[in-house]
Amino acid sequence: MLTLAAIAATAWALLSLIALSLGRAGNPGGPLGEALAGALTRALGDQAYVAVIMAGLFGWRLWKSPPIGALVCEVGGGAAVILALCTAAGLAKYSARLRTQVDLERQSIGLLGRILR
């Protein structure tokens, strides 16, 4: 029963995330789905999709009734993957901003070099 609930919640959350990202008025997940999608997007950004899909895979894995130790390891591994993706996305955005600043400095240095000729 828990398995089916996890898979259904995954489908509902994924539908709500997709509707939010498309900017659709009136989320098909209802007001609770819209609030959940907004909270996941604010907390995880684009990695919210990965978190929801991993929750669905966890529900599918529960269907096979693995030992509890294996489930704990898989949940820990999934959390580590999401944390790594969020960190990488943050560093990529920071790197893009840093590159833009460096490019602007190069352009101004190039312009200054032309003026001093």
Biopython code that builds the backbone (N, CA, C, O; Angstrom):
import numpy as np
from Bio.PDB.StructureBuilder import StructureBuilder

atoms = [
    (1, "MET", "N", (0.819, -1.194, 0.000)),
    (1, "MET", "CA", (0.000, 0.000, 0.000)),
    (1, "MET", "C", (0.868, 1.265, 0.000)),
    (1, "MET", "O", (0.553, 2.240, -0.682)),
    (2, "LEU", "N", (1.949, 1.241, 0.760)),
    (2, "LEU", "CA", (2.863, 2.377, 0.805)),
    (2, "LEU", "C", (3.507, 2.606, -0.556)),
    (2, "LEU", "O", (3.772, 3.743, -0.948)),
    (3, "THR", "N", (3.753, 1.518, -1.264)),
    (3, "THR", "CA", (4.359, 1.610, -2.590)),
    (3, "THR", "C", (3.465, 2.371, -3.551)),
    (3, "THR", "O", (3.919, 3.284, -4.242)),
    (4, "LEU", "N", (2.201, 1.997, -3.595)),
    (4, "LEU", "CA", (1.267, 2.665, -4.498)),
    (4, "LEU", "C", (1.091, 4.133, -4.126)),
    (4, "LEU", "O", (0.953, 4.984, -5.005)),
    (5, "ALA", "N", (1.096, 4.433, -2.828)),
    (5, "ALA", "CA", (0.975, 5.822, -2.385)),
    (5, "ALA", "C", (2.196, 6.632, -2.821)),
    (5, "ALA", "O", (2.055, 7.781, -3.240)),
    (6, "ALA", "N", (3.392, 6.047, -2.726)),
    (6, "ALA", "CA", (4.613, 6.747, -3.133)),
    (6, "ALA", "C", (4.613, 7.009, -4.634)),
    (6, "ALA", "O", (5.000, 8.092, -5.074)),
    (7, "ILE", "N", (4.186, 6.038, -5.415)),
    (7, "ILE", "CA", (4.149, 6.210, -6.871)),
    (7, "ILE", "C", (3.084, 7.240, -7.268)),
    (7, "ILE", "O", (3.316, 8.065, -8.152)),
    (8, "ALA", "N", (1.929, 7.191, -6.621)),
    (8, "ALA", "CA", (0.871, 8.166, -6.916)),
    (8, "ALA", "C", (1.306, 9.580, -6.517)),
    (8, "ALA", "O", (1.046, 10.537, -7.248)),
    (9, "ALA", "N", (1.962, 9.714, -5.370)),
    (9, "ALA", "CA", (2.442, 11.032, -4.939)),
    (9, "ALA", "C", (3.509, 11.553, -5.895)),
    (9, "ALA", "O", (3.587, 12.757, -6.141)),
    (10, "THR", "N", (4.325, 10.665, -6.428)),
    (10, "THR", "CA", (5.338, 11.064, -7.397)),
    (10, "THR", "C", (4.690, 11.604, -8.667)),
    (10, "THR", "O", (5.089, 12.649, -9.180)),
    (11, "ALA", "N", (3.690, 10.887, -9.170)),
    (11, "ALA", "CA", (2.997, 11.333, -10.387)),
    (11, "ALA", "C", (2.327, 12.683, -10.157)),
    (11, "ALA", "O", (2.378, 13.557, -11.023)),
    (12, "TRP", "N", (1.698, 12.859, -8.992)),
    (12, "TRP", "CA", (1.023, 14.109, -8.651)),
    (12, "TRP", "C", (2.029, 15.257, -8.552)),
    (12, "TRP", "O", (1.785, 16.344, -9.075)),
    (13, "ALA", "N", (3.155, 15.018, -7.883)),
    (13, "ALA", "CA", (4.174, 16.066, -7.732)),
    (13, "ALA", "C", (4.808, 16.414, -9.076)),
    (13, "ALA", "O", (5.071, 17.583, -9.357)),
    (14, "LEU", "N", (5.053, 15.402, -9.902)),
    (14, "LEU", "CA", (5.644, 15.648, -11.219)),
    (14, "LEU", "C", (4.682, 16.445, -12.104)),
    (14, "LEU", "O", (5.105, 17.361, -12.809)),
    (15, "LEU", "N", (3.423, 16.108, -12.070)),
    (15, "LEU", "CA", (2.407, 16.851, -12.819)),
    (15, "LEU", "C", (2.342, 18.308, -12.340)),
    (15, "LEU", "O", (2.233, 19.230, -13.148)),
    (16, "SER", "N", (2.408, 18.498, -11.036)),
    (16, "SER", "CA", (2.369, 19.852, -10.482)),
    (16, "SER", "C", (3.615, 20.645, -10.861)),
    (16, "SER", "O", (3.516, 21.832, -11.172)),
    (17, "LEU", "N", (4.791, 20.005, -10.839)),
    (17, "LEU", "CA", (6.024, 20.682, -11.240)),
    (17, "LEU", "C", (5.992, 21.096, -12.707)),
    (17, "LEU", "O", (6.388, 22.208, -13.055)),
    (18, "ILE", "N", (5.521, 20.199, -13.558)),
    (18, "ILE", "CA", (5.453, 20.500, -14.988)),
    (18, "ILE", "C", (4.472, 21.643, -15.249)),
    (18, "ILE", "O", (4.757, 22.536, -16.046)),
    (19, "ALA", "N", (3.321, 21.616, -14.579)),
    (19, "ALA", "CA", (2.339, 22.687, -14.765)),
    (19, "ALA", "C", (2.892, 24.023, -14.282)),
    (19, "ALA", "O", (2.640, 25.058, -14.899)),
    (20, "LEU", "N", (3.639, 24.007, -13.189)),
    (20, "LEU", "CA", (4.229, 25.247, -12.679)),
    (20, "LEU", "C", (5.289, 25.785, -13.631)),
    (20, "LEU", "O", (5.349, 26.989, -13.880)),
    (21, "SER", "N", (6.126, 24.898, -14.164)),
    (21, "SER", "CA", (7.192, 25.359, -15.059)),
    (21, "SER", "C", (6.643, 25.854, -16.395)),
    (21, "SER", "O", (7.264, 26.699, -17.040)),
    (22, "LEU", "N", (5.498, 25.343, -16.813)),
    (22, "LEU", "CA", (4.872, 25.823, -18.050)),
    (22, "LEU", "C", (4.089, 27.109, -17.825)),
    (22, "LEU", "O", (3.638, 27.739, -18.781)),
    (23, "GLY", "N", (3.926, 27.502, -16.555)),
    (23, "GLY", "CA", (3.198, 28.727, -16.240)),
    (23, "GLY", "C", (1.706, 28.588, -16.449)),
    (23, "GLY", "O", (1.016, 29.568, -16.726)),
    (24, "ARG", "N", (1.217, 27.392, -16.319)),
    (24, "ARG", "CA", (-0.195, 27.136, -16.546)),
    (24, "ARG", "C", (-1.029, 27.710, -15.409)),
    (24, "ARG", "O", (-0.721, 27.500, -14.235)),
    (25, "ALA", "N", (-2.086, 28.433, -15.760)),
    (25, "ALA", "CA", (-2.998, 28.970, -14.753)),
    (25, "ALA", "C", (-3.882, 27.842, -14.249)),
    (25, "ALA", "O", (-4.475, 27.121, -15.052)),
    (26, "GLY", "N", (-3.982, 27.680, -12.963)),
    (26, "GLY", "CA", (-4.774, 26.598, -12.400)),
    (26, "GLY", "C", (-4.017, 25.275, -12.470)),
    (26, "GLY", "O", (-4.165, 24.516, -13.427)),
    (27, "ASN", "N", (-3.231, 25.017, -11.479)),
    (27, "ASN", "CA", (-2.419, 23.809, -11.440)),
    (27, "ASN", "C", (-3.323, 22.583, -11.360)),
    (27, "ASN", "O", (-4.220, 22.549, -10.517)),
    (28, "PRO", "N", (-3.116, 21.562, -12.221)),
    (28, "PRO", "CA", (-3.960, 20.359, -12.161)),
    (28, "PRO", "C", (-3.779, 19.578, -10.865)),
    (28, "PRO", "O", (-4.603, 18.723, -10.541)),
    (29, "GLY", "N", (-2.719, 19.860, -10.124)),
    (29, "GLY", "CA", (-2.512, 19.212, -8.824)),
    (29, "GLY", "C", (-3.273, 19.896, -7.710)),
    (29, "GLY", "O", (-3.193, 19.485, -6.552)),
    (30, "GLY", "N", (-4.013, 20.941, -8.056)),
    (30, "GLY", "CA", (-4.781, 21.679, -7.060)),
    (30, "GLY", "C", (-3.897, 22.680, -6.331)),
    (30, "GLY", "O", (-2.714, 22.820, -6.641)),
    (31, "PRO", "N", (-4.482, 23.375, -5.361)),
    (31, "PRO", "CA", (-3.707, 24.375, -4.628)),
    (31, "PRO", "C", (-2.562, 23.747, -3.824)),
    (31, "PRO", "O", (-1.500, 24.353, -3.676)),
    (32, "LEU", "N", (-2.775, 22.562, -3.318)),
    (32, "LEU", "CA", (-1.722, 21.880, -2.570)),
    (32, "LEU", "C", (-0.581, 21.466, -3.500)),
    (32, "LEU", "O", (0.589, 21.563, -3.131)),
    (33, "GLY", "N", (-0.917, 21.012, -4.690)),
    (33, "GLY", "CA", (0.100, 20.668, -5.678)),
    (33, "GLY", "C", (0.887, 21.885, -6.122)),
    (33, "GLY", "O", (2.098, 21.808, -6.331)),
    (34, "GLU", "N", (0.199, 23.007, -6.267)),
    (34, "GLU", "CA", (0.884, 24.239, -6.645)),
    (34, "GLU", "C", (1.830, 24.695, -5.538)),
    (34, "GLU", "O", (2.942, 25.148, -5.813)),
    (35, "ALA", "N", (1.387, 24.576, -4.284)),
    (35, "ALA", "CA", (2.246, 24.950, -3.156)),
    (35, "ALA", "C", (3.451, 24.015, -3.049)),
    (35, "ALA", "O", (4.568, 24.460, -2.783)),
    (36, "LEU", "N", (3.219, 22.722, -3.258)),
    (36, "LEU", "CA", (4.320, 21.754, -3.210)),
    (36, "LEU", "C", (5.325, 22.019, -4.322)),
    (36, "LEU", "O", (6.532, 22.016, -4.080)),
    (37, "ALA", "N", (4.841, 22.246, -5.529)),
    (37, "ALA", "CA", (5.735, 22.508, -6.658)),
    (37, "ALA", "C", (6.521, 23.796, -6.436)),
    (37, "ALA", "O", (7.710, 23.860, -6.749)),
    (38, "GLY", "N", (5.870, 24.812, -5.902)),
    (38, "GLY", "CA", (6.562, 26.065, -5.614)),
    (38, "GLY", "C", (7.636, 25.886, -4.552)),
    (38, "GLY", "O", (8.737, 26.421, -4.677)),
    (39, "ALA", "N", (7.311, 25.132, -3.507)),
    (39, "ALA", "CA", (8.287, 24.905, -2.440)),
    (39, "ALA", "C", (9.471, 24.082, -2.944)),
    (39, "ALA", "O", (10.620, 24.382, -2.620)),
    (40, "LEU", "N", (9.191, 23.044, -3.736)),
    (40, "LEU", "CA", (10.284, 22.229, -4.283)),
    (40, "LEU", "C", (11.164, 23.040, -5.223)),
    (40, "LEU", "O", (12.387, 22.904, -5.207)),
    (41, "THR", "N", (10.544, 23.879, -6.038)),
    (41, "THR", "CA", (11.308, 24.689, -6.983)),
    (41, "THR", "C", (12.164, 25.719, -6.258)),
    (41, "THR", "O", (13.315, 25.953, -6.627)),
    (42, "ARG", "N", (11.590, 26.338, -5.214)),
    (42, "ARG", "CA", (12.380, 27.313, -4.447)),
    (42, "ARG", "C", (13.524, 26.636, -3.706)),
    (42, "ARG", "O", (14.617, 27.193, -3.614)),
    (43, "ALA", "N", (13.282, 25.439, -3.177)),
    (43, "ALA", "CA", (14.308, 24.760, -2.386)),
    (43, "ALA", "C", (15.384, 24.109, -3.248)),
    (43, "ALA", "O", (16.569, 24.181, -2.921)),
    (44, "LEU", "N", (14.980, 23.474, -4.346)),
    (44, "LEU", "CA", (15.927, 22.681, -5.134)),
    (44, "LEU", "C", (16.177, 23.211, -6.541)),
    (44, "LEU", "O", (17.126, 22.778, -7.194)),
    (45, "GLY", "N", (15.369, 24.117, -7.014)),
    (45, "GLY", "CA", (15.525, 24.602, -8.382)),
    (45, "GLY", "C", (15.126, 23.512, -9.375)),
    (45, "GLY", "O", (14.160, 22.781, -9.150)),
    (46, "ASP", "N", (15.869, 23.408, -10.465)),
    (46, "ASP", "CA", (15.566, 22.399, -11.480)),
    (46, "ASP", "C", (15.801, 20.976, -10.973)),
    (46, "ASP", "O", (15.296, 20.017, -11.557)),
    (47, "GLN", "N", (16.554, 20.841, -9.908)),
    (47, "GLN", "CA", (16.819, 19.512, -9.354)),
    (47, "GLN", "C", (15.590, 18.943, -8.654)),
    (47, "GLN", "O", (15.612, 17.794, -8.213)),
    (48, "ALA", "N", (14.527, 19.721, -8.545)),
    (48, "ALA", "CA", (13.283, 19.213, -7.971)),
    (48, "ALA", "C", (12.744, 18.052, -8.805)),
    (48, "ALA", "O", (12.155, 17.113, -8.269)),
    (49, "TYR", "N", (12.951, 18.125, -10.126)),
    (49, "TYR", "CA", (12.514, 17.026, -10.989)),
    (49, "TYR", "C", (13.264, 15.739, -10.632)),
    (49, "TYR", "O", (12.673, 14.660, -10.589)),
    (50, "VAL", "N", (14.555, 15.863, -10.381)),
    (50, "VAL", "CA", (15.358, 14.684, -10.009)),
    (50, "VAL", "C", (14.869, 14.119, -8.686)),
    (50, "VAL", "O", (14.755, 12.902, -8.537)),
    (51, "ALA", "N", (14.578, 14.993, -7.721)),
    (51, "ALA", "CA", (14.115, 14.536, -6.416)),
    (51, "ALA", "C", (12.787, 13.791, -6.534)),
    (51, "ALA", "O", (12.590, 12.755, -5.899)),
    (52, "VAL", "N", (11.887, 14.323, -7.344)),
    (52, "VAL", "CA", (10.573, 13.678, -7.503)),
    (52, "VAL", "C", (10.718, 12.340, -8.222)),
    (52, "VAL", "O", (10.081, 11.357, -7.843)),
    (53, "ILE", "N", (11.551, 12.299, -9.254)),
    (53, "ILE", "CA", (11.750, 11.040, -9.980)),
    (53, "ILE", "C", (12.416, 10.000, -9.078)),
    (53, "ILE", "O", (12.076, 8.818, -9.135)),
    (54, "MET", "N", (13.362, 10.436, -8.248)),
    (54, "MET", "CA", (13.995, 9.501, -7.309)),
    (54, "MET", "C", (12.996, 8.977, -6.282)),
    (54, "MET", "O", (13.076, 7.819, -5.871)),
    (55, "ALA", "N", (12.059, 9.822, -5.868)),
    (55, "ALA", "CA", (11.021, 9.358, -4.950)),
    (55, "ALA", "C", (10.158, 8.288, -5.623)),
    (55, "ALA", "O", (9.759, 7.315, -4.984)),
    (56, "GLY", "N", (9.875, 8.471, -6.906)),
    (56, "GLY", "CA", (9.118, 7.455, -7.646)),
    (56, "GLY", "C", (9.890, 6.156, -7.779)),
    (56, "GLY", "O", (9.324, 5.072, -7.636)),
    (57, "LEU", "N", (11.178, 6.265, -8.053)),
    (57, "LEU", "CA", (12.007, 5.061, -8.134)),
    (57, "LEU", "C", (12.093, 4.354, -6.784)),
    (57, "LEU", "O", (12.159, 3.126, -6.719)),
    (58, "PHE", "N", (12.091, 5.141, -5.707)),
    (58, "PHE", "CA", (12.079, 4.550, -4.367)),
    (58, "PHE", "C", (10.779, 3.784, -4.143)),
    (58, "PHE", "O", (10.789, 2.691, -3.575)),
    (59, "GLY", "N", (9.655, 4.358, -4.589)),
    (59, "GLY", "CA", (8.377, 3.654, -4.469)),
    (59, "GLY", "C", (8.360, 2.374, -5.280)),
    (59, "GLY", "O", (7.844, 1.351, -4.830)),
    (60, "TRP", "N", (8.928, 2.431, -6.481)),
    (60, "TRP", "CA", (9.004, 1.223, -7.312)),
    (60, "TRP", "C", (9.894, 0.176, -6.646)),
    (60, "TRP", "O", (9.609, -1.021, -6.693)),
    (61, "ARG", "N", (10.982, 0.648, -6.023)),
    (61, "ARG", "CA", (11.902, -0.268, -5.327)),
    (61, "ARG", "C", (11.214, -0.903, -4.121)),
    (61, "ARG", "O", (11.483, -2.060, -3.799)),
    (62, "LEU", "N", (10.332, -0.163, -3.450)),
    (62, "LEU", "CA", (9.589, -0.725, -2.319)),
    (62, "LEU", "C", (8.703, -1.891, -2.754)),
    (62, "LEU", "O", (8.425, -2.801, -1.973)),
    (63, "TRP", "N", (8.268, -1.849, -4.003)),
    (63, "TRP", "CA", (7.396, -2.895, -4.529)),
    (63, "TRP", "C", (8.065, -4.265, -4.450)),
    (63, "TRP", "O", (7.396, -5.278, -4.244)),
    (64, "LYS", "N", (9.395, -4.292, -4.614)),
    (64, "LYS", "CA", (10.149, -5.548, -4.606)),
    (64, "LYS", "C", (10.488, -6.040, -3.201)),
    (64, "LYS", "O", (11.048, -7.127, -3.055)),
    (65, "SER", "N", (10.166, -5.272, -2.174)),
    (65, "SER", "CA", (10.411, -5.617, -0.773)),
    (65, "SER", "C", (11.874, -5.959, -0.486)),
    (65, "SER", "O", (12.171, -7.083, -0.079)),
    (66, "PRO", "N", (12.790, -5.011, -0.690)),
    (66, "PRO", "CA", (14.199, -5.279, -0.375)),
    (66, "PRO", "C", (14.435, -5.172, 1.129)),
    (66, "PRO", "O", (13.568, -4.686, 1.856)),
    (67, "PRO", "N", (15.596, -5.619, 1.602)),
    (67, "PRO", "CA", (15.903, -5.455, 3.033)),
    (67, "PRO", "C", (16.012, -3.971, 3.397)),
    (67, "PRO", "O", (16.361, -3.140, 2.558)),
    (68, "ILE", "N", (15.713, -3.656, 4.644)),
    (68, "ILE", "CA", (15.677, -2.262, 5.080)),
    (68, "ILE", "C", (17.039, -1.589, 4.958)),
    (68, "ILE", "O", (17.112, -0.392, 4.679)),
    (69, "GLY", "N", (18.120, -2.340, 5.163)),
    (69, "GLY", "CA", (19.463, -1.771, 5.033)),
    (69, "GLY", "C", (19.729, -1.264, 3.626)),
    (69, "GLY", "O", (20.348, -0.215, 3.444)),
    (70, "ALA", "N", (19.263, -2.008, 2.632)),
    (70, "ALA", "CA", (19.450, -1.599, 1.240)),
    (70, "ALA", "C", (18.659, -0.323, 0.943)),
    (70, "ALA", "O", (19.133, 0.552, 0.218)),
    (71, "LEU", "N", (17.453, -0.223, 1.508)),
    (71, "LEU", "CA", (16.645, 0.983, 1.298)),
    (71, "LEU", "C", (17.298, 2.208, 1.918)),
    (71, "LEU", "O", (17.290, 3.289, 1.330)),
    (72, "VAL", "N", (17.860, 2.036, 3.101)),
    (72, "VAL", "CA", (18.526, 3.157, 3.770)),
    (72, "VAL", "C", (19.721, 3.629, 2.941)),
    (72, "VAL", "O", (19.940, 4.831, 2.791)),
    (73, "CYS", "N", (20.485, 2.688, 2.407)),
    (73, "CYS", "CA", (21.629, 3.047, 1.555)),
    (73, "CYS", "C", (21.174, 3.764, 0.296)),
    (73, "CYS", "O", (21.808, 4.733, -0.121)),
    (74, "GLU", "N", (20.096, 3.313, -0.314)),
    (74, "GLU", "CA", (19.599, 3.944, -1.534)),
    (74, "GLU", "C", (19.068, 5.349, -1.268)),
    (74, "GLU", "O", (19.271, 6.253, -2.079)),
    (75, "VAL", "N", (18.396, 5.538, -0.148)),
    (75, "VAL", "CA", (17.899, 6.870, 0.193)),
    (75, "VAL", "C", (19.075, 7.814, 0.459)),
    (75, "VAL", "O", (19.060, 8.962, 0.017)),
    (76, "GLY", "N", (20.081, 7.337, 1.171)),
    (76, "GLY", "CA", (21.272, 8.153, 1.412)),
    (76, "GLY", "C", (21.993, 8.503, 0.121)),
    (76, "GLY", "O", (22.442, 9.635, -0.058)),
    (77, "GLY", "N", (22.103, 7.536, -0.777)),
    (77, "GLY", "CA", (22.740, 7.792, -2.069)),
    (77, "GLY", "C", (21.948, 8.780, -2.905)),
    (77, "GLY", "O", (22.530, 9.647, -3.556)),
    (78, "GLY", "N", (20.632, 8.659, -2.894)),
    (78, "GLY", "CA", (19.784, 9.603, -3.631)),
    (78, "GLY", "C", (19.902, 11.015, -3.077)),
    (78, "GLY", "O", (19.950, 11.984, -3.835)),
    (79, "ALA", "N", (19.949, 11.129, -1.759)),
    (79, "ALA", "CA", (20.118, 12.456, -1.146)),
    (79, "ALA", "C", (21.473, 13.050, -1.515)),
    (79, "ALA", "O", (21.581, 14.252, -1.755)),
    (80, "ALA", "N", (22.502, 12.212, -1.560)),
    (80, "ALA", "CA", (23.835, 12.704, -1.947)),
    (80, "ALA", "C", (23.850, 13.171, -3.400)),
    (80, "ALA", "O", (24.494, 14.169, -3.723)),
    (81, "VAL", "N", (23.147, 12.461, -4.274)),
    (81, "VAL", "CA", (23.085, 12.869, -5.686)),
    (81, "VAL", "C", (22.375, 14.205, -5.827)),
    (81, "VAL", "O", (22.835, 15.071, -6.572)),
    (82, "ILE", "N", (21.263, 14.389, -5.127)),
    (82, "ILE", "CA", (20.524, 15.644, -5.209)),
    (82, "ILE", "C", (21.360, 16.792, -4.654)),
    (82, "ILE", "O", (21.381, 17.879, -5.230)),
    (83, "LEU", "N", (22.044, 16.557, -3.545)),
    (83, "LEU", "CA", (22.913, 17.580, -2.966)),
    (83, "LEU", "C", (24.037, 17.947, -3.934)),
    (83, "LEU", "O", (24.364, 19.124, -4.090)),
    (84, "ALA", "N", (24.624, 16.949, -4.580)),
    (84, "ALA", "CA", (25.701, 17.214, -5.546)),
    (84, "ALA", "C", (25.181, 17.989, -6.750)),
    (84, "ALA", "O", (25.863, 18.892, -7.234)),
    (85, "LEU", "N", (23.998, 17.661, -7.241)),
    (85, "LEU", "CA", (23.427, 18.384, -8.377)),
    (85, "LEU", "C", (23.106, 19.837, -8.019)),
    (85, "LEU", "O", (23.334, 20.744, -8.819)),
    (86, "CYS", "N", (22.575, 20.049, -6.811)),
    (86, "CYS", "CA", (22.281, 21.424, -6.380)),
    (86, "CYS", "C", (23.569, 22.232, -6.253)),
    (86, "CYS", "O", (23.613, 23.403, -6.629)),
    (87, "THR", "N", (24.618, 21.602, -5.719)),
    (87, "THR", "CA", (25.900, 22.287, -5.593)),
    (87, "THR", "C", (26.476, 22.608, -6.960)),
    (87, "THR", "O", (26.968, 23.715, -7.182)),
    (88, "ALA", "N", (26.420, 21.657, -7.874)),
    (88, "ALA", "CA", (26.949, 21.887, -9.224)),
    (88, "ALA", "C", (26.186, 22.999, -9.930)),
    (88, "ALA", "O", (26.790, 23.826, -10.613)),
    (89, "ALA", "N", (24.869, 23.028, -9.772)),
    (89, "ALA", "CA", (24.078, 24.086, -10.417)),
    (89, "ALA", "C", (24.423, 25.450, -9.830)),
    (89, "ALA", "O", (24.526, 26.435, -10.562)),
    (90, "GLY", "N", (24.601, 25.510, -8.523)),
    (90, "GLY", "CA", (24.978, 26.772, -7.895)),
    (90, "GLY", "C", (26.345, 27.243, -8.350)),
    (90, "GLY", "O", (26.542, 28.429, -8.614)),
    (91, "LEU", "N", (27.293, 26.313, -8.443)),
    (91, "LEU", "CA", (28.628, 26.683, -8.901)),
    (91, "LEU", "C", (28.623, 27.105, -10.367)),
    (91, "LEU", "O", (29.367, 28.006, -10.755)),
    (92, "ALA", "N", (27.792, 26.460, -11.181)),
    (92, "ALA", "CA", (27.715, 26.823, -12.597)),
    (92, "ALA", "C", (27.164, 28.237, -12.761)),
    (92, "ALA", "O", (27.655, 29.003, -13.589)),
    (93, "LYS", "N", (26.144, 28.584, -11.971)),
    (93, "LYS", "CA", (25.588, 29.936, -12.052)),
    (93, "LYS", "C", (26.613, 30.956, -11.569)),
    (93, "LYS", "O", (26.755, 32.025, -12.162)),
    (94, "TYR", "N", (27.330, 30.625, -10.489)),
    (94, "TYR", "CA", (28.367, 31.529, -9.990)),
    (94, "TYR", "C", (29.478, 31.682, -11.017)),
    (94, "TYR", "O", (29.985, 32.782, -11.240)),
    (95, "SER", "N", (29.852, 30.570, -11.638)),
    (95, "SER", "CA", (30.908, 30.595, -12.650)),
    (95, "SER", "C", (30.486, 31.438, -13.858)),
    (95, "SER", "O", (31.296, 32.183, -14.410)),
    (96, "ALA", "N", (29.233, 31.321, -14.259)),
    (96, "ALA", "CA", (28.746, 32.107, -15.395)),
    (96, "ALA", "C", (28.785, 33.600, -15.070)),
    (96, "ALA", "O", (29.159, 34.412, -15.916)),
    (97, "ARG", "N", (28.398, 33.961, -13.844)),
    (97, "ARG", "CA", (28.460, 35.368, -13.448)),
    (97, "ARG", "C", (29.905, 35.843, -13.400)),
    (97, "ARG", "O", (30.204, 36.966, -13.808)),
    (98, "LEU", "N", (30.800, 34.997, -12.904)),
    (98, "LEU", "CA", (32.213, 35.357, -12.805)),
    (98, "LEU", "C", (32.820, 35.534, -14.199)),
    (98, "LEU", "O", (33.584, 36.470, -14.436)),
    (99, "ARG", "N", (32.473, 34.624, -15.121)),
    (99, "ARG", "CA", (32.976, 34.743, -16.495)),
    (99, "ARG", "C", (32.489, 36.025, -17.147)),
    (99, "ARG", "O", (33.239, 36.667, -17.883)),
    (100, "THR", "N", (31.256, 36.403, -16.892)),
    (100, "THR", "CA", (30.712, 37.630, -17.464)),
    (100, "THR", "C", (31.496, 38.832, -16.956)),
    (100, "THR", "O", (31.810, 39.739, -17.727)),
    (101, "GLN", "N", (31.813, 38.845, -15.664)),
    (101, "GLN", "CA", (32.587, 39.947, -15.109)),
    (101, "GLN", "C", (33.994, 39.976, -15.710)),
    (101, "GLN", "O", (34.507, 41.048, -16.031)),
    (102, "VAL", "N", (34.616, 38.812, -15.864)),
    (102, "VAL", "CA", (35.957, 38.747, -16.446)),
    (102, "VAL", "C", (35.920, 39.222, -17.889)),
    (102, "VAL", "O", (36.807, 39.962, -18.314)),
    (103, "ASP", "N", (34.906, 38.812, -18.656)),
    (103, "ASP", "CA", (34.789, 39.259, -20.043)),
    (103, "ASP", "C", (34.616, 40.767, -20.121)),
    (103, "ASP", "O", (35.179, 41.411, -21.006)),
    (104, "LEU", "N", (33.845, 41.336, -19.203)),
    (104, "LEU", "CA", (33.672, 42.785, -19.195)),
    (104, "LEU", "C", (34.989, 43.479, -18.884)),
    (104, "LEU", "O", (35.304, 44.517, -19.466)),
    (105, "GLU", "N", (35.770, 42.894, -17.947)),
    (105, "GLU", "CA", (37.068, 43.482, -17.624)),
    (105, "GLU", "C", (38.009, 43.390, -18.825)),
    (105, "GLU", "O", (38.744, 44.336, -19.109)),
    (106, "ARG", "N", (37.991, 42.261, -19.530)),
    (106, "ARG", "CA", (38.839, 42.115, -20.718)),
    (106, "ARG", "C", (38.458, 43.131, -21.783)),
    (106, "ARG", "O", (39.327, 43.720, -22.427)),
    (107, "GLN", "N", (37.163, 43.334, -21.967)),
    (107, "GLN", "CA", (36.720, 44.306, -22.960)),
    (107, "GLN", "C", (37.171, 45.709, -22.584)),
    (107, "GLN", "O", (37.610, 46.480, -23.438)),
    (108, "SER", "N", (37.059, 46.038, -21.286)),
    (108, "SER", "CA", (37.473, 47.382, -20.876)),
    (108, "SER", "C", (38.991, 47.522, -20.963)),
    (108, "SER", "O", (39.494, 48.595, -21.297)),
    (109, "ILE", "N", (39.726, 46.445, -20.665)),
    (109, "ILE", "CA", (41.176, 46.502, -20.806)),
    (109, "ILE", "C", (41.532, 46.631, -22.284)),
    (109, "ILE", "O", (42.438, 47.387, -22.635)),
    (110, "GLY", "N", (40.841, 45.915, -23.142)),
    (110, "GLY", "CA", (41.098, 46.036, -24.569)),
    (110, "GLY", "C", (40.795, 47.433, -25.075)),
    (110, "GLY", "O", (41.538, 47.972, -25.896)),
    (111, "LEU", "N", (39.722, 48.018, -24.599)),
    (111, "LEU", "CA", (39.378, 49.380, -24.989)),
    (111, "LEU", "C", (40.419, 50.367, -24.468)),
    (111, "LEU", "O", (40.809, 51.293, -25.179)),
    (112, "LEU", "N", (40.867, 50.172, -23.232)),
    (112, "LEU", "CA", (41.897, 51.038, -22.663)),
    (112, "LEU", "C", (43.194, 50.906, -23.448)),
    (112, "LEU", "O", (43.879, 51.899, -23.692)),
    (113, "GLY", "N", (43.529, 49.695, -23.838)),
    (113, "GLY", "CA", (44.731, 49.486, -24.652)),
    (113, "GLY", "C", (44.642, 50.208, -25.979)),
    (113, "GLY", "O", (45.636, 50.762, -26.448)),
    (114, "ARG", "N", (43.481, 50.214, -26.588)),
    (114, "ARG", "CA", (43.309, 50.933, -27.865)),
    (114, "ARG", "C", (43.400, 52.437, -27.662)),
    (114, "ARG", "O", (43.919, 53.147, -28.522)),
    (115, "ILE", "N", (42.907, 52.924, -26.545)),
    (115, "ILE", "CA", (42.947, 54.364, -26.272)),
    (115, "ILE", "C", (44.390, 54.808, -26.042)),
    (115, "ILE", "O", (44.775, 55.892, -26.479)),
    (116, "LEU", "N", (45.198, 53.983, -25.361)),
    (116, "LEU", "CA", (46.577, 54.366, -25.051)),
    (116, "LEU", "C", (47.513, 54.254, -26.241)),
    (116, "LEU", "O", (48.638, 54.747, -26.155)),
    (117, "ARG", "N", (47.127, 53.654, -27.315)),
    (117, "ARG", "CA", (47.996, 53.523, -28.474)),
    (117, "ARG", "C", (48.279, 54.820, -29.034)),
    (117, "ARG", "O", (49.001, 54.920, -30.025)),
]
sb = StructureBuilder()
sb.init_structure("model")
sb.init_model(0)
sb.init_chain("A")
sb.init_seg("    ")
for serial, (resi, resn, name, xyz) in enumerate(atoms, 1):
    if name == "N":
        sb.init_residue(resn, " ", resi, " ")
    sb.init_atom(name, np.array(xyz, "f"), 0.0, 1.0, " ", f" {name:<3s}", serial, name[0])
structure = sb.get_structure()
